[in-house]
């Protein structure tokens, strides 16, 4: 087994999971803001202006959440690839042993 690649793959998996969790927390926080404003009954204005944000601020929040999600997907994918790459020789040995 290529231990260095395996360890790096596990590290990337952990980082990817933490980034995914962070993105989900950002989404939940944004939803809580929207829910608190809707509960307050501030329906006079439409869209994101109702929650006290400009369109640019809402787009910025959306970009941050999207970039965090994309980075987490990339880290998870790289981690999975490195783990499979590092264990490929052992998987081939197991396949030849049983089949």
N, C-alpha and C positions, 0 to 999 in steps of 0.2 A: 504494500500500500504506500502511496505517496503521501506521507504523513503531513508534510507542510501544506500541500494542496487541500487535504482533508480539514486541517485546522483552519485554514483561511476560509474554506467553504462554510464551516460551522460559524465562524465569526460573521461572515456576510449574511448568513441566515438569521442570526440573532439581531444584527443591525437592521435588516429588512423588516423583521417582525416588530422591532421597536419603532421604526419609522412608520409602519402601517398603523400601529397603535396610536402614535402621535397624530396621524392624519384623521383617524376616527374620532379622537378627542377634539380636534379642531372642528370637525363637522358637528359633533354634539354641542359644543359651545355656541356655534353659530345658530343651531336650531333652538337652543335655549333662549338666546337673545330674541329671536323671532317670536317664540312662544310667549315670552314675558311681555313683549310689546302688544301682541294680539290680545293677551289677557287684560292689559291695561285699557283696551278699547280705543286706541288711537287709530281710527279708521278714516280720518279726514284726508290723509295723503295716500297716494298709491305707491306700490312697489317697495323698493328698498328705502325710499325716503321716509316711509312710515316708521322704520326702526331707527331712524336718525343717521343713516349712512348715505353718502352720495353714491352715485353709480360707480365712480372710480374706486371708492373704498371697497365696495362689494366685489368689483372685478379683481381687486388686489387680493382680497381674502380668497376668492375662487382660484386665482393663480397660485397662491401659496399652498392651498390644499391639493391642487392638481399636481404641482411639482413634488410635493412630499409623497403623494401616492405613486407617481412615476418613479421616483428614486427608490421607494420601497420595493416596487415591482422589479426594478433592475437589480437591486441587491439580493432579493430573494432568488431571482433567476440565475444570477452569477453564482450564488452560494450553492444552489442545487446542481448546476453544471459542474462546479469544482468538486463536489462530493461524489457525483457519478464518475467523473474523470479519475478521481483518486482511487476509487474502489473498482474500476473497470477490470483490472487484471484479476482481482479476487472473484469478481462475478463470473468472469470467463472460466476460471478454474472450477468454480462450483458448478457451472453449466456442464463442463466436460466430465466432471466427476459423477453427476447424477444422470446425464443423458448420453 
